Amino acid sequence: MKVRLTGYTPNWKTMYKEEQANLRCIFGKEILSFEHFGSTAIPGMLAKPVVDMMCIVKDIYRIDSYNTYMDGVGYDIAGEWGIEGRRLFRKGGVNRSHHIHVYQYGNPQIDRHLILRDYLLQHSSEAAQYSAFKEKIAKRYTYTSEYSKAKKQFVSDLENRALWWKEKSLDG
Protein backbone atom coordinates (compact mmCIF):
# COMPACT_ATOMS: atom_id res chain seq x y z
CA MET A 1 0.00 0.00 0.00
CA LYS A 2 1.24 3.51 -0.78
CA VAL A 3 2.10 5.94 2.00
CA ARG A 4 -0.57 8.62 2.44
CA LEU A 5 0.24 11.33 5.00
CA THR A 6 -2.18 14.12 5.74
CA GLY A 7 -2.44 16.96 8.19
CA TYR A 8 -4.38 16.55 11.39
CA THR A 9 -8.16 16.85 11.21
CA PRO A 10 -10.63 16.87 14.12
CA ASN A 11 -12.71 14.50 11.97
CA TRP A 12 -10.45 11.66 13.15
CA LYS A 13 -11.86 12.04 16.65
CA THR A 14 -15.38 11.88 15.18
CA MET A 15 -14.47 8.79 13.16
CA TYR A 16 -13.12 7.18 16.33
CA LYS A 17 -16.33 7.86 18.25
CA GLU A 18 -18.54 6.58 15.43
CA GLU A 19 -16.53 3.39 15.08
CA GLN A 20 -16.52 2.93 18.83
CA ALA A 21 -20.33 2.85 18.75
CA ASN A 22 -20.28 0.33 15.87
CA LEU A 23 -17.83 -1.93 17.69
CA ARG A 24 -19.78 -1.75 20.93
CA CYS A 25 -22.80 -3.08 18.98
CA ILE A 26 -20.69 -5.92 17.57
CA PHE A 27 -18.65 -7.02 20.58
CA GLY A 28 -21.05 -5.91 23.32
CA LYS A 29 -20.05 -7.07 26.79
CA GLU A 30 -16.69 -8.39 25.56
CA ILE A 31 -15.37 -4.79 25.55
CA LEU A 32 -13.98 -3.30 28.75
CA SER A 33 -12.81 -0.02 27.21
CA PHE A 34 -11.77 1.79 24.03
CA GLU A 35 -8.78 4.03 23.32
CA HIS A 36 -7.84 6.25 20.38
CA PHE A 37 -4.08 6.15 19.87
CA GLY A 38 -1.47 6.63 17.19
CA SER A 39 -0.83 9.81 15.22
CA THR A 40 -4.50 10.50 14.48
CA ALA A 41 -5.00 10.96 18.24
CA ILE A 42 -2.38 13.74 18.43
CA PRO A 43 -3.59 17.21 17.34
CA GLY A 44 -1.19 18.81 14.88
CA MET A 45 0.57 15.63 13.75
CA LEU A 46 0.87 14.39 10.23
CA ALA A 47 -0.60 10.92 9.98
CA LYS A 48 -1.63 8.21 7.63
CA PRO A 49 -5.39 8.87 7.57
CA VAL A 50 -6.15 5.62 9.37
CA VAL A 51 -7.68 5.86 12.85
CA ASP A 52 -5.95 3.50 15.27
CA MET A 53 -8.35 2.22 17.89
CA MET A 54 -7.75 -0.09 20.79
CA CYS A 55 -10.41 -2.35 22.24
CA ILE A 56 -9.51 -3.80 25.59
CA VAL A 57 -11.43 -7.00 26.19
CA LYS A 58 -11.97 -9.59 28.88
CA ASP A 59 -10.90 -12.63 26.82
CA ILE A 60 -8.94 -12.29 23.57
CA TYR A 61 -9.86 -15.81 22.45
CA ARG A 62 -13.58 -15.00 22.46
CA ILE A 63 -12.88 -12.26 19.91
CA ASP A 64 -11.86 -14.91 17.36
CA SER A 65 -15.48 -16.10 17.27
CA TYR A 66 -16.44 -12.74 15.69
CA ASN A 67 -14.15 -13.09 12.64
CA THR A 68 -16.83 -14.24 10.22
CA TYR A 69 -19.14 -11.44 11.27
CA MET A 70 -16.36 -8.82 11.08
CA ASP A 71 -15.45 -10.03 7.59
CA GLY A 72 -19.09 -9.75 6.58
CA VAL A 73 -19.29 -6.10 7.66
CA GLY A 74 -16.17 -5.08 5.76
CA TYR A 75 -13.17 -5.71 7.99
CA ASP A 76 -10.02 -7.54 6.94
CA ILE A 77 -9.10 -10.11 9.57
CA ALA A 78 -5.34 -9.90 10.22
CA GLY A 79 -5.04 -12.03 13.37
CA GLU A 80 -2.06 -11.22 15.58
CA TRP A 81 -0.19 -9.55 12.68
CA GLY A 82 3.18 -9.77 14.40
CA ILE A 83 2.12 -8.87 17.94
CA GLU A 84 1.40 -11.81 20.20
CA GLY A 85 -1.92 -11.54 21.98
CA ARG A 86 -3.39 -8.93 19.63
CA ARG A 87 -6.22 -9.27 17.15
CA LEU A 88 -6.08 -6.75 14.30
CA PHE A 89 -9.04 -5.80 12.13
CA ARG A 90 -8.63 -3.38 9.22
CA LYS A 91 -11.48 -1.43 7.66
CA GLY A 92 -11.63 0.22 4.26
CA GLY A 93 -9.60 -2.03 1.98
CA VAL A 94 -7.08 -0.07 -0.11
CA ASN A 95 -8.43 3.23 1.27
CA ARG A 96 -8.18 2.07 4.83
CA SER A 97 -9.95 4.18 7.43
CA HIS A 98 -9.51 2.23 10.68
CA HIS A 99 -7.21 -0.24 12.37
CA ILE A 100 -8.85 -1.97 15.31
CA HIS A 101 -6.28 -3.39 17.74
CA VAL A 102 -7.89 -5.75 20.23
CA TYR A 103 -5.98 -6.71 23.38
CA GLN A 104 -6.94 -8.66 26.45
CA TYR A 105 -6.82 -6.66 29.67
CA GLY A 106 -3.31 -6.74 31.11
CA ASN A 107 -1.42 -7.13 27.81
CA PRO A 108 1.80 -5.05 28.05
CA GLN A 109 1.25 -3.66 24.54
CA ILE A 110 -1.64 -1.60 25.90
CA ASP A 111 0.62 0.50 28.11
CA ARG A 112 3.26 0.86 25.40
CA HIS A 113 0.76 2.43 22.99
CA LEU A 114 -1.02 4.59 25.54
CA ILE A 115 2.13 5.91 27.22
CA LEU A 116 3.48 7.00 23.85
CA ARG A 117 0.18 8.72 23.01
CA ASP A 118 0.10 10.51 26.36
CA TYR A 119 3.76 11.51 26.03
CA LEU A 120 3.18 13.07 22.62
CA LEU A 121 0.09 14.89 23.90
CA GLN A 122 2.19 16.38 26.71
CA HIS A 123 5.32 17.09 24.65
CA SER A 124 4.37 19.07 21.55
CA SER A 125 8.02 19.55 20.51
CA GLU A 126 8.47 15.76 20.38
CA ALA A 127 5.24 15.43 18.39
CA ALA A 128 6.49 18.08 15.95
CA GLN A 129 9.85 16.29 15.55
CA TYR A 130 8.09 13.00 14.93
CA SER A 131 5.77 14.63 12.42
CA ALA A 132 8.72 16.20 10.56
CA PHE A 133 10.56 12.87 10.52
CA LYS A 134 7.51 11.11 9.08
CA GLU A 135 7.20 13.77 6.37
CA LYS A 136 10.89 13.38 5.49
CA ILE A 137 10.78 9.59 5.13
CA ALA A 138 7.42 9.66 3.31
CA LYS A 139 9.20 11.62 0.57
CA ARG A 140 11.85 8.91 0.35
CA TYR A 141 9.64 5.79 0.52
CA THR A 142 6.56 5.13 -1.59
CA TYR A 143 5.15 2.07 0.16
CA THR A 144 4.07 1.63 3.77
CA SER A 145 6.21 -1.49 4.21
CA GLU A 146 9.36 0.56 3.48
CA TYR A 147 8.10 3.60 5.37
CA SER A 148 7.32 1.55 8.49
CA LYS A 149 10.77 -0.04 8.51
CA ALA A 150 12.42 3.35 8.05
CA LYS A 151 10.70 4.85 11.08
CA LYS A 152 11.14 1.84 13.37
CA GLN A 153 14.29 3.04 15.18
CA PHE A 154 12.95 6.59 15.55
CA VAL A 155 9.73 5.26 17.09
CA SER A 156 11.64 2.89 19.36
CA ASP A 157 13.75 5.78 20.68
CA LEU A 158 10.60 7.87 21.14
CA GLU A 159 8.91 5.02 23.04
CA ASN A 160 11.94 4.73 25.33
CA ARG A 161 11.74 8.45 26.15
CA ALA A 162 8.02 8.08 26.78
CA LEU A 163 8.56 5.13 29.12
CA TRP A 164 11.28 7.03 30.99
CA TRP A 165 8.90 10.02 31.29
CA LYS A 166 6.14 7.79 32.65
CA GLU A 167 8.44 6.12 35.19
CA LYS A 168 9.79 9.51 36.28
CA SER A 169 6.27 10.88 36.73
CA LEU A 170 5.30 7.85 38.83
CA ASP A 171 8.38 8.26 41.05
CA GLY A 172 7.94 11.93 41.73
C-alpha positions in Angstrom: 0.0 0.0 0.0 1.2 3.5 -0.8 2.1 5.9 2.0 -0.6 8.6 2.4 0.2 11.3 5.0 -2.2 14.1 5.7 -2.4 17.0 8.2 -4.4 16.5 11.4 -8.2 16.9 11.2 -10.6 16.9 14.1 -12.7 14.5 12.0 -10.4 11.7 13.1 -11.9 12.0 16.6 -15.4 11.9 15.2 -14.5 8.8 13.2 -13.1 7.2 16.3 -16.3 7.9 18.3 -18.5 6.6 15.4 -16.5 3.4 15.1 -16.5 2.9 18.8 -20.3 2.9 18.8 -20.3 0.3 15.9 -17.8 -1.9 17.7 -19.8 -1.8 20.9 -22.8 -3.1 19.0 -20.7 -5.9 17.6 -18.6 -7.0 20.6 -21.0 -5.9 23.3 -20.1 -7.1 26.8 -16.7 -8.4 25.6 -15.4 -4.8 25.6 -14.0 -3.3 28.7 -12.8 0.0 27.2 -11.8 1.8 24.0 -8.8 4.0 23.3 -7.8 6.2 20.4 -4.1 6.2 19.9 -1.5 6.6 17.2 -0.8 9.8 15.2 -4.5 10.5 14.5 -5.0 11.0 18.2 -2.4 13.7 18.4 -3.6 17.2 17.3 -1.2 18.8 14.9 0.6 15.6 13.8 0.9 14.4 10.2 -0.6 10.9 10.0 -1.6 8.2 7.6 -5.4 8.9 7.6 -6.2 5.6 9.4 -7.7 5.9 12.8 -5.9 3.5 15.3 -8.3 2.2 17.9 -7.7 -0.1 20.8 -10.4 -2.3 22.2 -9.5 -3.8 25.6 -11.4 -7.0 26.2 -12.0 -9.6 28.9 -10.9 -12.6 26.8 -8.9 -12.3 23.6 -9.9 -15.8 22.5 -13.6 -15.0 22.5 -12.9 -12.3 19.9 -11.9 -14.9 17.4 -15.5 -16.1 17.3 -16.4 -12.7 15.7 -14.1 -13.1 12.6 -16.8 -14.2 10.2 -19.1 -11.4 11.3 -16.4 -8.8 11.1 -15.4 -10.0 7.6 -19.1 -9.7 6.6 -19.3 -6.1 7.7 -16.2 -5.1 5.8 -13.2 -5.7 8.0 -10.0 -7.5 6.9 -9.1 -10.1 9.6 -5.3 -9.9 10.2 -5.0 -12.0 13.4 -2.1 -11.2 15.6 -0.2 -9.5 12.7 3.2 -9.8 14.4 2.1 -8.9 17.9 1.4 -11.8 20.2 -1.9 -11.5 22.0 -3.4 -8.9 19.6 -6.2 -9.3 17.1 -6.1 -6.7 14.3 -9.0 -5.8 12.1 -8.6 -3.4 9.2 -11.5 -1.4 7.7 -11.6 0.2 4.3 -9.6 -2.0 2.0 -7.1 -0.1 -0.1 -8.4 3.2 1.3 -8.2 2.1 4.8 -10.0 4.2 7.4 -9.5 2.2 10.7 -7.2 -0.2 12.4 -8.9 -2.0 15.3 -6.3 -3.4 17.7 -7.9 -5.8 20.2 -6.0 -6.7 23.4 -6.9 -8.7 26.5 -6.8 -6.7 29.7 -3.3 -6.7 31.1 -1.4 -7.1 27.8 1.8 -5.0 28.1 1.2 -3.7 24.5 -1.6 -1.6 25.9 0.6 0.5 28.1 3.3 0.9 25.4 0.8 2.4 23.0 -1.0 4.6 25.5 2.1 5.9 27.2 3.5 7.0 23.9 0.2 8.7 23.0 0.1 10.5 26.4 3.8 11.5 26.0 3.2 13.1 22.6 0.1 14.9 23.9 2.2 16.4 26.7 5.3 17.1 24.7 4.4 19.1 21.6 8.0 19.5 20.5 8.5 15.8 20.4 5.2 15.4 18.4 6.5 18.1 15.9 9.8 16.3 15.5 8.1 13.0 14.9 5.8 14.6 12.4 8.7 16.2 10.6 10.6 12.9 10.5 7.5 11.1 9.1 7.2 13.8 6.4 10.9 13.4 5.5 10.8 9.6 5.1 7.4 9.7 3.3 9.2 11.6 0.6 11.8 8.9 0.3 9.6 5.8 0.5 6.6 5.1 -1.6 5.1 2.1 0.2 4.1 1.6 3.8 6.2 -1.5 4.2 9.4 0.6 3.5 8.1 3.6 5.4 7.3 1.6 8.5 10.8 0.0 8.5 12.4 3.4 8.0 10.7 4.8 11.1 11.1 1.8 13.4 14.3 3.0 15.2 13.0 6.6 15.6 9.7 5.3 17.1 11.6 2.9 19.4 13.7 5.8 20.7 10.6 7.9 21.1 8.9 5.0 23.0 11.9 4.7 25.3 11.7 8.5 26.1 8.0 8.1 26.8 8.6 5.1 29.1 11.3 7.0 31.0 8.9 10.0 31.3 6.1 7.8 32.7 8.4 6.1 35.2 9.8 9.5 36.3 6.3 10.9 36.7 5.3 7.9 38.8 8.4 8.3 41.1 7.9 11.9 41.7 
